[in-house]
Amino acid sequence: MPSKNTLALLFTGVIELCFLVFGILDILDYFIVKVILFSSFSLLAFYLICIVMKDSEVE
């Protein structure tokens, strides 16, 4: 099982790769692509906040 940091880095890399590929293919302007990418970015932010909150509770 990968650690929390590894999961966050992988998820960030996938989001960045999607931005790059969709930008190169010139489909980044489509509404559904924007919704998918920005919702995944929001989920990443929520996941990172949960990690920080759990770590602060443990200490």
N, C-alpha and C positions, 0 to 999 in steps of 0.2 A: 504494500500500500504506500503510495507516494505521500510525502509530508505536505503540510498545508502550504508551505512556501513553494514547493514544486508545483502543486496544483494551481496556485495563483499565477506563477510564471508561465505555465503552459497555457492557461486560459488567456492571459494577456497576449502571448505570442500568437495564438489563434485569431484573436480579434484584430491584431495588427496585420497579420497575413491577409485576412479577409478585406480589410481596408485597402491594402496594397493591390490585391488581385482585382477587386471591384473597381478601383480607381483606374487601373491599367485597361480593364475591359470597358471602361466608360459607362458602367451601369450603376455608379454610385449615386447618381441623381434620381434614381427610382425611389418612390416613397417606401415600398415594402423593404427594399434593401436598407434604407436608412432606419426604419423601424427595427429590423432585426439586429443591425449593428449597435444601435444606441440602446436597445433593451439588453443586449448582451453586456454592454459596457456598464449599464446600471446594475445588472446582476453581479458583475465582478465587484463593483463598489460595495454592494450590500454584503457580499461574501467577505470582503476584506474588513469591513466594519464589524461583522460577526466575529472574525478571528481576533481583532483587537479587543473587543468586549470580553471574549472568553479568556484571553490572556490576562487582562486586567483583573478579572474575578479570581483567577487562580493565584495570582500574587497577592 
